[in-house]
Amino acid sequence: MFKTNEGKTDRVIRIILGLTLIMLSYFVGSGFEKSLLLIAGVVSLVTGITGFCGLYSLFGINTCPVKITKVKAKNNKRN
């Protein structure tokens, strides 16, 4: 569906942050603050699990490592 644009470290940080914010939302008293923490936690958790961040896509950011592909034999014949 969407191309992954988050690296492994980025994804792990987002998952930990998401779970932390979701758990923290249970201990906050106010309804608005609770909702804000819960929404931020869910968004962070979902982007960490899927590996796709819409804002990264919008700004052209990609933290995935570059995969090196094999050079085709015909490209080697040019040299």
Sine and cosine of phi, psi and omega as CSV:
sin_phi,cos_phi,sin_psi,cos_psi,sin_omega,cos_omega
0.00,0.00,-0.95,0.32,0.04,-1.00
-0.94,-0.33,0.51,-0.86,0.03,-1.00
-0.98,0.18,0.73,-0.69,0.01,-1.00
-0.90,0.43,0.78,-0.63,0.01,-1.00
-0.78,-0.63,0.36,0.93,0.05,-1.00
-0.83,-0.56,0.70,-0.72,0.06,-1.00
-0.98,0.19,0.10,-0.99,-0.07,-1.00
-0.88,0.48,-0.72,0.70,-0.01,-1.00
-0.89,0.45,-0.69,0.73,0.02,-1.00
-0.86,0.51,-0.68,0.73,-0.02,-1.00
-0.91,0.41,-0.68,0.73,0.00,-1.00
-0.89,0.45,-0.69,0.72,0.02,-1.00
-0.88,0.48,-0.69,0.73,-0.01,-1.00
-0.91,0.42,-0.63,0.78,0.00,-1.00
-0.92,0.39,-0.71,0.70,0.02,-1.00
-0.89,0.45,-0.71,0.71,0.02,-1.00
-0.88,0.47,-0.68,0.73,0.00,-1.00
-0.88,0.47,-0.73,0.69,0.02,-1.00
-0.90,0.43,-0.63,0.78,0.03,-1.00
-0.90,0.44,-0.71,0.70,0.00,-1.00
-0.91,0.41,-0.61,0.79,0.03,-1.00
-0.91,0.42,-0.71,0.71,0.02,-1.00
-0.91,0.41,-0.62,0.79,0.01,-1.00
-0.91,0.41,-0.51,0.86,-0.02,-1.00
-0.90,0.43,-0.39,0.92,0.03,-1.00
-0.96,0.26,-0.36,0.93,-0.07,-1.00
-0.99,-0.17,-0.09,1.00,-0.01,-1.00
-1.00,0.04,0.66,-0.75,-0.10,-0.99
-0.98,0.20,-0.71,0.71,-0.12,-0.99
-0.96,0.28,0.55,-0.84,0.00,-1.00
-0.92,0.38,-0.66,0.75,-0.01,-1.00
-0.92,0.39,-0.73,0.69,0.00,-1.00
-0.90,0.43,-0.63,0.78,0.03,-1.00
-0.89,0.46,-0.72,0.70,0.00,-1.00
-0.91,0.43,-0.66,0.76,0.00,-1.00
-0.89,0.45,-0.71,0.71,0.04,-1.00
-0.91,0.43,-0.65,0.76,0.00,-1.00
-0.91,0.42,-0.70,0.71,0.01,-1.00
-0.90,0.44,-0.72,0.70,0.01,-1.00
-0.88,0.47,-0.63,0.78,0.02,-1.00
-0.92,0.39,-0.68,0.74,0.00,-1.00
-0.92,0.40,-0.68,0.73,0.02,-1.00
-0.88,0.47,-0.71,0.70,0.01,-1.00
-0.89,0.46,-0.67,0.74,0.01,-1.00
-0.91,0.42,-0.70,0.71,-0.02,-1.00
-0.91,0.42,-0.69,0.72,0.01,-1.00
-0.92,0.40,-0.55,0.83,0.05,-1.00
-0.93,0.37,-0.63,0.78,-0.01,-1.00
-0.95,0.31,-0.69,0.72,-0.05,-1.00
-0.98,0.19,-0.45,0.89,-0.03,-1.00
0.99,0.15,0.18,0.98,0.00,-1.00
-0.85,-0.53,0.77,-0.64,0.07,-1.00
-0.86,-0.51,0.85,-0.52,-0.02,-1.00
-0.89,0.45,-0.61,0.79,0.03,-1.00
-0.92,0.39,-0.62,0.78,0.08,-1.00
-0.86,0.51,-0.69,0.72,0.00,-1.00
-0.89,0.46,-0.67,0.74,-0.01,-1.00
-0.89,0.46,-0.64,0.77,-0.04,-1.00
-1.00,-0.09,0.03,1.00,0.05,-1.00
0.96,0.27,0.45,0.90,0.00,-1.00
-1.00,-0.05,0.65,-0.76,0.04,-1.00
-0.59,-0.81,0.89,-0.45,-0.01,-1.00
-0.98,-0.19,0.13,0.99,0.07,-1.00
-0.96,0.30,0.62,-0.79,0.07,-1.00
-0.92,0.38,0.53,-0.85,-0.01,-1.00
-0.97,0.25,0.77,-0.64,0.03,-1.00
-1.00,0.01,0.78,-0.62,0.01,-1.00
-1.00,0.01,0.83,-0.56,0.00,-1.00
-0.99,-0.15,0.39,-0.92,0.01,-1.00
-0.95,0.33,0.64,-0.77,0.03,-1.00
-0.98,0.18,0.71,-0.70,-0.02,-1.00
-0.94,0.35,0.47,-0.88,-0.04,-1.00
-0.87,0.49,-0.59,0.81,-0.04,-1.00
-0.93,0.38,-0.48,0.88,0.08,-1.00
-0.93,0.36,-0.52,0.85,0.02,-1.00
-0.96,0.30,-0.47,0.89,-0.01,-1.00
-0.94,0.35,-0.38,0.93,0.00,-1.00
-0.91,0.41,-0.51,0.86,-0.06,-1.00
-0.98,0.21,0.00,0.00,0.00,0.00
